[in-house]
Amino acid sequence: MDLDVVGLSRFQFASTSIFHFFFVSLTVGLAFLIAVMETFAFVRKDRAQVYGDMTNFFGHLFLINFAVGIVTGIVQEFQFGMNWSEYSRFVGNIFGVPLALEVLMAFFLESTFIALWWFGKDRLRPWMRLGSIWLVAIGTQISAFWIVLANGWMHHPVGYEVVGDQAFLTDFSAVVFNYKAWLYFAHVQGSAWTVAAFLVLGISAYHLLRRQNMDVFSRSLRIGLVFAAIGTVFSATSGHREAQVARHDQPMKFAAMEAQWETSESPAPWSAVAAINMEQRRNDFSVEIPYLGSLLAYNSLSGRYEGLLPLQKRYEALYGPGDYIPPVPWVYWNFRLMVGIGMLLLLSAFGGLFLWWRKRGGLDETRWYLRALLLLIPLPWVANFCGWITTEMGRQPFMVYGLLKVQEGVSANTTTEVLVGLIGLWVIYLALIGLDIYLLSVTARAGIHRKPEAQILAAPAPAYGAPGFQGYDRHDDPGGG
């Protein structure tokens, strides 16, 4: 990376986006998962205490992540003015609309009803608490949609016209129904469910290995398995379609994902491993699997796709002189790492479902599988980050595809100003992520604290949601809840 204003500004936005997405992916997925747990607590009267404890335990983790994550998101919008003022001036009339709608339609909804759900747990009627958490879950989906919509427009700009040196919105419905944005939203949704599911699986496995609160974590393990299976399949299928669409509307990105320098033959092979030589613009060697490239690109055993070098000539004719080939090694290897982790997670989820089917109650005693789940906790985040790196670096050098290059959107800052801001943000973000991981870890390890059995037998347990129902006692939690 060049240590100039453009390079530092790019690195700053990339790093803060990844830091922020650490929290976002868990928030979006866990909110929906907790809403399902709350629904079980409401419907299953015979297991209300168990599902109530489960909901409050994982809800505590959700609340920690939500509170810390909000702080990291505030910086994102300020950066458009601090580091990318020319970009903001060019697309502000379009880009600002989904950002404003995200705040008006989603953030207020989330923040209002998360307070009602959590702090009114012993005061609200059960159906009110259930409705509150579902509104929180819906709010997180709305929030994710508007943000992804804005990003999708940058990859596939529609519904606009350029007047002078600014882009203006002409068709709001075209922006809302941008197929690129909906594909991205589907992929983000699947990946968020996967992140949340494997966190729940890992925490459940931790307590099952120690035989703590078996009634709660045995059920949360099974709920997590179902969510993990759905999330990995949804993420894989939407990601596969996303790559096929990129072959059509972002062919340079697709060629970089395959490190394909010349137009492929038909049927096209798929490069499993390649030594990429950016200076000489070729691969020193490549291990290829016949037919698989066409199968992935077209769902067919025939078909070819353009290479980087022919596309460079075509892009020069379309957009003028310049280097339009993205950093191929970054795109190529991050794509493969994302796919490899995704396949491992998918197999782990369905392997767990198979063990559940074969062993029924014995799943809780399958210690090798429970230990494996502990190791898998960070992998969905790694796959998410690799996916975003592939997506964003694959469209370089464009900031808005076909309209605005990265160097044209940067602010008139000095290198020192950007560097100081970058260092400050890294210090703050690392501290926040460290705080989040610490609080999540301490709270997760603490488990569920119930009253001593003698106290429970002394008085009848109140029904779920009734006055006096406590469930997960947050005051006994060393995590500070």
SVG drawing of the C-alpha trace seen along z (x, -y; Angstrom):
<svg xmlns="http://www.w3.org/2000/svg" viewBox="-49 -21 56 64">
<polyline fill="none" stroke="black" stroke-width="0.4" points="0.0,0.0 1.3,-3.4 1.7,-5.8 -0.1,-8.6 -3.4,-10.3 -5.3,-7.9 -3.7,-4.8 -4.0,-5.7 -7.6,-6.8 -8.5,-3.5 -6.8,-1.6 -8.5,-3.6 -12.0,-3.1 -11.3,0.6 -10.1,1.2 -12.9,-0.7 -15.5,1.1 -14.1,4.5 -14.0,3.4 -17.6,2.3 -18.7,5.4 -17.3,7.5 -20.3,6.2 -22.9,5.9 -22.8,9.5 -23.4,10.8 -26.1,8.2 -28.1,9.0 -28.0,12.7 -28.3,13.0 -31.4,10.7 -33.3,13.0 -32.1,16.1 -33.0,14.7 -36.5,13.8 -37.0,17.5 -35.8,18.5 -38.3,16.0 -41.0,17.5 -40.2,21.0 -40.4,19.5 -43.8,18.1 -45.3,21.2 -43.7,24.0 -45.4,23.5 -44.0,26.8 -40.5,25.6 -41.0,21.8 -38.3,21.6 -35.7,23.3 -36.4,21.2 -36.7,18.1 -33.3,18.7 -31.9,19.4 -33.4,16.2 -32.1,14.0 -28.6,15.5 -28.1,15.0 -30.0,11.7 -27.4,10.5 -24.6,11.3 -26.6,9.5 -27.1,6.4 -23.3,6.2 -22.5,6.5 -25.2,4.0 -24.1,1.4 -20.4,1.5 -21.1,1.9 -23.1,-1.4 -20.0,-3.4 -18.0,-1.9 -20.8,-2.7 -20.9,-6.4 -17.4,-6.9 -18.4,-5.3 -20.6,-8.2 -18.2,-10.9 -15.5,-9.3 -17.4,-10.3 -16.8,-13.9 -13.4,-13.5 -11.7,-11.3 -14.0,-11.1 -15.6,-14.6 -15.3,-14.5 -17.1,-11.2 -19.8,-12.6 -20.2,-15.7 -20.6,-13.5 -23.1,-10.9 -24.4,-12.6 -27.8,-13.2 -28.2,-9.5 -26.1,-7.9 -27.5,-10.0 -31.1,-8.7 -30.6,-5.0 -28.4,-6.2 -31.1,-8.6 -33.8,-5.9 -31.7,-3.5 -31.7,-5.8 -35.3,-6.8 -36.8,-3.3 -34.4,-1.0 -32.2,-2.6 -35.0,-4.2 -37.0,-1.0 -34.1,1.1 -33.1,-1.2 -36.6,-1.8 -37.8,1.8 -34.6,3.3 -35.0,1.2 -38.6,2.3 -37.7,5.9 -34.7,6.0 -35.6,3.6 -39.3,4.4 -38.7,8.2 -40.4,8.4 -43.1,5.8 -44.4,6.5 -46.9,9.1 -45.4,12.1 -46.9,11.2 -45.6,7.6 -42.0,8.8 -42.3,11.3 -43.4,8.5 -40.6,6.2 -37.8,8.6 -39.4,9.4 -39.5,5.7 -35.8,5.5 -35.0,8.4 -37.0,6.8 -35.2,3.5 -31.8,5.1 -32.9,6.6 -34.2,3.2 -30.9,1.5 -28.8,4.1 -30.9,3.7 -30.5,-0.1 -26.8,0.0 -26.3,2.9 -28.5,1.0 -26.1,-1.9 -23.1,0.3 -24.9,2.2 -25.6,-1.0 -21.8,-1.7 -21.3,1.6 -24.2,1.3 -25.4,-2.4 -28.9,-2.7 -31.7,-5.3 -29.5,-8.4 -28.3,-11.1 -25.1,-13.1 -25.6,-16.8 -22.3,-18.7 -20.1,-17.0 -22.8,-15.5 -25.1,-12.5 -28.8,-13.0 -31.5,-10.5 -34.1,-10.1 -35.7,-6.7 -35.9,-5.7 -37.7,-2.4 -34.8,-1.4 -32.4,-2.0 -34.6,-0.1 -35.0,2.9 -31.4,3.0 -30.7,6.7 -27.1,6.2 -28.2,4.9 -30.7,7.7 -28.1,10.3 -25.7,8.6 -28.4,8.4 -29.2,12.1 -25.5,13.0 -25.1,10.7 -28.2,12.2 -26.9,15.8 -23.5,14.9 -24.9,13.1 -27.1,16.1 -23.9,18.3 -21.9,16.0 -24.6,16.0 -25.4,19.7 -21.8,20.8 -21.4,18.4 -24.4,20.1 -23.1,23.5 -19.7,22.8 -21.0,21.4 -23.5,24.3 -20.7,26.8 -18.5,25.1 -21.2,25.6 -22.2,29.1 -18.6,30.2 -18.7,29.0 -22.2,30.4 -23.5,27.1 -27.2,26.2 -27.7,29.2 -31.4,28.6 -30.8,25.1 -27.7,25.6 -28.8,28.9 -31.7,27.1 -29.7,24.0 -27.2,26.4 -30.0,27.8 -31.5,24.4 -28.0,23.3 -27.6,26.3 -30.7,25.5 -29.8,21.9 -26.2,22.9 -27.5,25.2 -29.9,22.6 -27.3,19.8 -24.6,21.7 -26.8,23.0 -28.3,19.5 -24.9,17.9 -23.4,20.4 -26.3,20.3 -26.5,16.5 -22.8,16.2 -22.7,18.6 -25.3,16.5 -23.5,13.3 -20.3,14.6 -22.2,15.5 -23.8,12.0 -20.3,10.5 -19.2,12.4 -21.8,10.4 -21.7,6.9 -18.2,6.8 -16.2,9.1 -12.9,7.7 -13.7,8.8 -14.7,12.2 -11.5,12.6 -9.5,11.5 -11.3,14.1 -10.1,16.8 -6.7,15.2 -7.6,15.6 -5.3,13.4 -6.4,14.5 -9.9,15.4 -10.6,18.9 -11.3,21.8 -14.7,23.6 -15.2,25.6 -13.3,23.4 -11.2,25.0 -11.2,23.7 -7.9,22.6 -7.5,24.2 -4.0,22.8 -2.0,20.3 1.3,18.4 0.2,14.9 2.8,12.6 1.4,9.1 4.5,7.5 4.5,9.7 0.7,10.1 0.6,13.9 0.5,16.9 3.8,18.6 1.9,21.8 -1.7,22.8 -3.3,26.1 -6.6,26.3 -9.6,28.6 -11.2,29.2 -14.9,28.2 -15.4,26.8 -14.9,23.2 -17.8,23.4 -19.9,25.2 -19.4,22.5 -19.8,19.6 -22.7,20.9 -24.1,24.0 -23.1,25.8 -20.2,27.9 -19.6,25.4 -18.9,21.6 -16.0,19.2 -15.2,16.0 -13.0,13.0 -9.5,12.6 -7.9,9.7 -5.7,8.5 -8.5,8.3 -10.7,6.6 -8.0,4.0 -8.1,3.0 -11.9,2.9 -12.0,0.8 -9.5,-1.6 -11.8,-2.1 -14.8,-2.6 -13.3,-4.7 -10.1,-6.2 -6.4,-5.5 -5.5,-3.8 -4.9,-0.6 -8.2,1.2 -6.8,4.5 -7.5,4.9 -5.0,6.4 -5.5,10.0 -3.7,11.9 -5.9,10.2 -9.1,11.0 -8.1,14.5 -6.9,15.8 -9.6,14.1 -12.2,15.6 -10.8,19.1 -10.4,18.7 -14.0,17.5 -15.3,20.5 -13.1,23.0 -14.2,21.8 -17.8,21.7 -17.7,25.3 -16.1,26.4 -18.9,24.6 -21.6,26.1 -20.2,29.6 -19.9,29.0 -23.6,27.8 -25.0,30.7 -22.6,33.1 -24.2,32.0 -27.7,32.5 -26.7,36.0 -25.3,36.8 -28.5,35.4 -30.5,37.7 -28.4,40.8 -27.7,40.3 -30.8,38.2 -29.9,37.3 -26.4,38.6 -25.4,35.5 -24.7,33.9 -22.1,36.6 -20.3,36.4 -17.3,34.6 -15.1,34.6 -17.8,32.7 -18.4,30.3 -14.7,29.5 -14.7,28.9 -17.5,26.4 -15.3,24.3 -12.6,24.0 -15.1,23.0 -16.4,19.9 -14.1,17.3 -14.3,18.8 -17.5,17.2 -16.1,13.8 -12.9,14.6 -15.1,15.8 -17.1,12.6 -14.0,10.4 -12.6,12.3 -15.9,11.9 -15.9,8.1 -12.3,7.9 -13.1,9.8 -16.1,7.7 -14.6,4.3 -11.1,4.9 -12.5,6.6 -14.1,3.4 -10.9,1.3 -10.0,-1.2 -13.6,-2.3 -15.3,-3.8 -18.6,-4.0 -18.4,-1.4 -17.8,-3.0 -18.4,-6.5 -15.9,-7.5 -12.4,-6.3 -11.0,-6.0 -8.4,-8.8 -11.2,-11.1 -13.2,-10.7 -10.6,-11.5 -10.6,-14.6 -7.9,-17.3 -6.1,-16.1 -2.4,-15.9 -0.7,-12.5 0.0,-13.4 -3.6,-14.3 -4.9,-11.0 -2.1,-9.0 -2.9,-10.6 -6.6,-9.8 -5.8,-6.3 -3.7,-5.6 -6.2,-7.1 -9.1,-5.0 -7.0,-1.8 -6.3,-2.4 -10.0,-3.1 -11.4,-0.3 -8.9,2.3 -9.9,1.2 -13.6,1.5 -13.2,4.9 -11.1,6.0 -13.7,4.8 -16.5,6.6 -14.6,9.9 -13.8,9.7 -17.4,9.0 -18.8,11.6 -16.2,14.2 -16.8,13.5 -20.5,13.5 -20.6,16.6 -18.3,18.6 -20.4,17.5 -23.3,19.5 -26.8,19.3 -27.1,18.5 -30.2,19.9 -31.4,19.7 -30.5,22.6 -32.8,25.6 -34.1,25.1 -35.3,21.6 -37.0,22.8 -38.8,25.6 -39.9,23.2 -42.3,21.3 -44.0,22.1 -42.2,20.8 -44.1,17.9 -45.1,18.4 -42.9,17.0 -43.4,13.3 -45.5,13.0 -44.7,10.6 -41.8,12.1 -40.4,14.1 -36.7,13.7 -35.2,16.3 -31.5,15.4 -30.4,13.4 -28.3,10.7 -27.2,9.4 -25.4,12.6 -23.4,12.4 -19.7,11.6 -19.8,10.3 -21.2,7.0 -24.7,7.2"/>
</svg>
